[in-house]
Amino acid sequence: MKIAGFDIGGANTDLAIVDFDENGEIKNIECTFEYLPMWSNKEDLGNTLFKLIQKIDDIDSIDGIGISMTAELVDAYETKKDGVLDIAEKSKREFNKKSSKNIPIAFIGTNNVFSLEELKNNPLEIAAANWIATAQIAAKINPNCIFIDTGSTTTDIIPVKNGKECVKGRSDFERLGFKELVYTGTLRTNLASFLNKISFNDIEYNVASELFAITADIYNVLEKISLDDYVCDTCDGAGKSKEESARRISRVLCADLDILSFNDIVEISNDIHKKQVDQIAESLKEVVEREKLELVVTTGLGKDILATEAAKKLNLDVKSMGKILTDDECVVAPAIGTALMINDYLNKV
């Protein structure tokens, strides 16, 4: 049985097609993703979903489709309820139109798996529930842990006990309050959102609170990501070379590359990297102390760049989800988890 698991984010839409044998064991996983800024291009969602499947397999080879989402938060929607309903309807319509068979489609919620009709009665249950899907993968590594999923935009900090997530907050609003969500990521985070000062040449500089540069520029300059990883748009619409990233970073200090050298930018970027690690570690510390858990399982694009560094800063034991998934699969872990949940769901109905 082949299950397509989608994780529809505000910026990236991820797909994992998981092939299960007759005993429900995984035979193969294939994954891909596409940058789709839902705040400006939400009408392209249906076509993007279909294209992603076609990159890997024929639509009619798919036996079930699962969808988790976080894109309902984009400001193209007036409310999260509007976003959930629009994304769900677009998804269902696209697959009904493109497939010659009636492929079952279900949606991951914070407390259950929902059909489209059930979703209409509980739309907010579906909002930002992708961490539920990832929790079950982390539990396969250790049933008692905190998993940290650092993606392009956000960092989830999810406690797992006895093989099941045990968060204090269910919605993003609640999880921000309980420090189980940190709105910081590997690519799209505005540097000014977490920087008050930058240390350079023994001076603490104030920063310019403008959208001059993002974390992708920092990790591009520091060679912690590849150009293939830098999938989001640049702040100034220019290119993604290291020099162009360095120029954008210089502007955070109201400078340019006539004032600061590339080596200066590398030094500044290392300081910024440490501050972003501190930002994640601060919330992780609160969850660790509350839940009395000392093992961290990391995944996502930023698992080594940020999540692992934050855990090490707190002297915690760290395991990578890379122990059971490839690095590419770790980037789309919520999509894989979604496929696993939908496979279980379809076997029960």
CORPEFEN-V499677 format. One record per pair of residues at least 24 apart in sequence whose ideal C-beta (glycine too) atoms are under 6 Angstrom apart, sorted by the first residue. I is the first residue (numbers start at 1). J is the second residue. If there is no record, write none. Layout:
i->(I & I)
j->(J & J)
This chain:
i->(1 & 2 & 2 & 2 & 3 & 3 & 3 & 3 & 4 & 4 & 4 & 5 & 5 & 5 & 5 & 6 & 7 & 7 & 7 & 7 & 8 & 8 & 8 & 9 & 9 & 10 & 10 & 10 & 11 & 11 & 11 & 11 & 13 & 14 & 14 & 15 & 15 & 16 & 16 & 16 & 16 & 17 & 17 & 18 & 20 & 29 & 30 & 31 & 31 & 33 & 35 & 38 & 38 & 39 & 39 & 39 & 42 & 45 & 46 & 46 & 49 & 50 & 50 & 59 & 59 & 60 & 60 & 60 & 62 & 64 & 64 & 64 & 65 & 65 & 66 & 66 & 66 & 66 & 67 & 67 & 68 & 68 & 68 & 68 & 68 & 68 & 70 & 70 & 72 & 80 & 81 & 84 & 84 & 84 & 85 & 88 & 88 & 92 & 106 & 106 & 108 & 108 & 108 & 108 & 110 & 113 & 128 & 130 & 131 & 131 & 133 & 133 & 133 & 133 & 134 & 134 & 134 & 135 & 135 & 136 & 137 & 137 & 138 & 139 & 141 & 141 & 142 & 145 & 145 & 146 & 146 & 147 & 148 & 148 & 148 & 149 & 149 & 150 & 150 & 150 & 150 & 151 & 151 & 151 & 152 & 152 & 152 & 152 & 153 & 153 & 154 & 154 & 155 & 155 & 155 & 157 & 157 & 157 & 159 & 159 & 179 & 179 & 179 & 182 & 182 & 184 & 186 & 186 & 186 & 186 & 187 & 187 & 188 & 188 & 189 & 189 & 190 & 191 & 194 & 198 & 198 & 199 & 200 & 205 & 207 & 208 & 208 & 211 & 212 & 212 & 212 & 213 & 213 & 213 & 217 & 217 & 217 & 218 & 218 & 220 & 221 & 221 & 221 & 221 & 222 & 224 & 277 & 277 & 277 & 280 & 280 & 281 & 281 & 281 & 284 & 285 & 297 & 299 & 299 & 301)
j->(63 & 61 & 62 & 63 & 64 & 339 & 342 & 343 & 53 & 62 & 65 & 66 & 335 & 338 & 339 & 67 & 68 & 130 & 334 & 335 & 69 & 71 & 87 & 70 & 71 & 38 & 71 & 74 & 37 & 152 & 188 & 232 & 48 & 332 & 335 & 52 & 335 & 332 & 335 & 336 & 339 & 56 & 57 & 339 & 343 & 329 & 56 & 329 & 332 & 332 & 231 & 71 & 74 & 74 & 75 & 76 & 76 & 90 & 90 & 94 & 94 & 94 & 98 & 98 & 99 & 99 & 100 & 101 & 103 & 104 & 342 & 346 & 103 & 105 & 106 & 338 & 339 & 342 & 91 & 107 & 108 & 129 & 130 & 133 & 334 & 338 & 128 & 130 & 127 & 127 & 123 & 123 & 126 & 127 & 123 & 116 & 119 & 116 & 342 & 345 & 132 & 133 & 338 & 341 & 170 & 345 & 172 & 334 & 156 & 158 & 334 & 337 & 338 & 341 & 333 & 334 & 337 & 160 & 165 & 337 & 333 & 337 & 297 & 163 & 297 & 319 & 295 & 295 & 297 & 293 & 296 & 297 & 296 & 298 & 307 & 299 & 300 & 300 & 302 & 306 & 307 & 185 & 300 & 301 & 185 & 186 & 187 & 188 & 185 & 188 & 183 & 185 & 182 & 184 & 280 & 283 & 284 & 287 & 291 & 293 & 283 & 286 & 287 & 280 & 283 & 279 & 215 & 301 & 302 & 305 & 216 & 232 & 214 & 232 & 214 & 215 & 214 & 252 & 279 & 268 & 271 & 271 & 268 & 253 & 252 & 252 & 254 & 235 & 248 & 251 & 252 & 248 & 249 & 252 & 245 & 248 & 249 & 269 & 272 & 245 & 245 & 246 & 265 & 269 & 269 & 305 & 306 & 309 & 310 & 306 & 310 & 310 & 313 & 314 & 310 & 314 & 321 & 330 & 333 & 331)
